[in-house]
Amino acid sequence: MLSEKLDKDKLREIEIAKLEKLADQYFNAACAGDHKSASTYLEILKEKTAILGLHAPVESRMAVINYDVSILREQYELLIRGTAGNSSIPLEQ
């Protein structure tokens, strides 16, 4: 287990070193206004931050709405018949 972690850490170091060397080749041109070099440099940085685990987790939110099927069915039937205004159950908006 320890050797596996060391292998991953070593591999991570090697990959980061490669990316840094590659990024160095695009940095000056990017700073001089070369848009293609700037785009490539930013892609390299994204890969580097992903390898290092620096991306913030994406926050997701979900809402769950439960409906009473019998009420929905009654409202549907009333709408189909054109008598929605005559229902004792108010239509929600």
C-alpha positions in Angstrom: 0.0 0.0 0.0 2.8 2.4 0.9 4.7 1.5 -2.2 1.6 2.1 -4.3 1.2 5.6 -2.8 4.9 6.4 -3.4 4.5 5.2 -7.0 1.5 7.5 -7.5 3.3 10.4 -5.9 6.4 9.8 -8.0 4.2 9.6 -11.2 2.5 12.8 -10.2 5.8 14.5 -9.8 7.0 13.3 -13.2 3.8 14.4 -14.9 3.9 17.9 -13.3 7.6 18.3 -14.3 6.6 17.5 -17.9 3.7 19.9 -17.9 5.9 22.7 -16.4 8.5 22.1 -19.1 5.8 22.2 -21.8 4.2 25.3 -20.2 7.5 27.2 -20.2 7.6 26.9 -24.0 4.3 28.8 -24.4 4.6 31.3 -21.5 6.6 34.1 -23.2 4.6 33.9 -26.4 1.4 34.0 -24.4 2.5 37.0 -22.5 3.5 38.7 -25.8 -0.1 38.4 -27.0 -0.1 35.2 -29.0 -3.6 34.0 -28.4 -3.0 30.4 -29.5 0.0 30.1 -27.1 -2.1 31.7 -24.3 -4.9 29.1 -24.9 -2.4 26.3 -24.9 -0.7 27.6 -21.8 -4.1 27.8 -20.0 -5.0 24.2 -21.0 -1.6 23.0 -19.6 -2.4 24.9 -16.4 -5.8 23.2 -16.2 -4.2 19.8 -16.5 -1.7 20.6 -13.9 -4.3 21.8 -11.4 -6.3 18.7 -12.1 -3.4 16.4 -11.4 -2.7 18.3 -8.2 -6.3 18.1 -7.1 -6.8 21.8 -6.9 -10.1 22.0 -8.6 -12.9 23.0 -6.3 -15.7 20.4 -6.1 -18.8 21.4 -8.0 -21.8 22.1 -5.8 -25.1 20.6 -6.9 -28.5 21.2 -5.5 -31.6 19.3 -6.2 -35.2 19.9 -5.1 -37.7 17.0 -4.8 -41.4 17.8 -5.3 -43.9 15.1 -4.4 -47.4 15.4 -6.0 -50.6 13.6 -5.1 -51.4 11.7 -8.3 -55.1 11.7 -7.6 -55.2 15.5 -7.4 -53.2 15.8 -10.5 -55.4 13.4 -12.4 -58.6 15.3 -11.2 -57.1 18.6 -12.3 -56.1 17.1 -15.7 -59.6 15.8 -16.2 -61.1 19.1 -15.3 -58.8 20.9 -17.8 -59.7 18.5 -20.5 -63.4 19.0 -19.9 -62.9 22.8 -19.7 -64.3 23.0 -16.2 -61.1 23.8 -14.3 -62.8 26.8 -12.6 -65.5 24.7 -11.1 -63.1 22.4 -9.1 -63.1 22.4 -5.3 -59.4 21.8 -5.5 -57.5 25.0 -6.5 -55.1 24.7 -9.4 -51.6 25.6 -8.3 -49.6 28.0 -10.3 
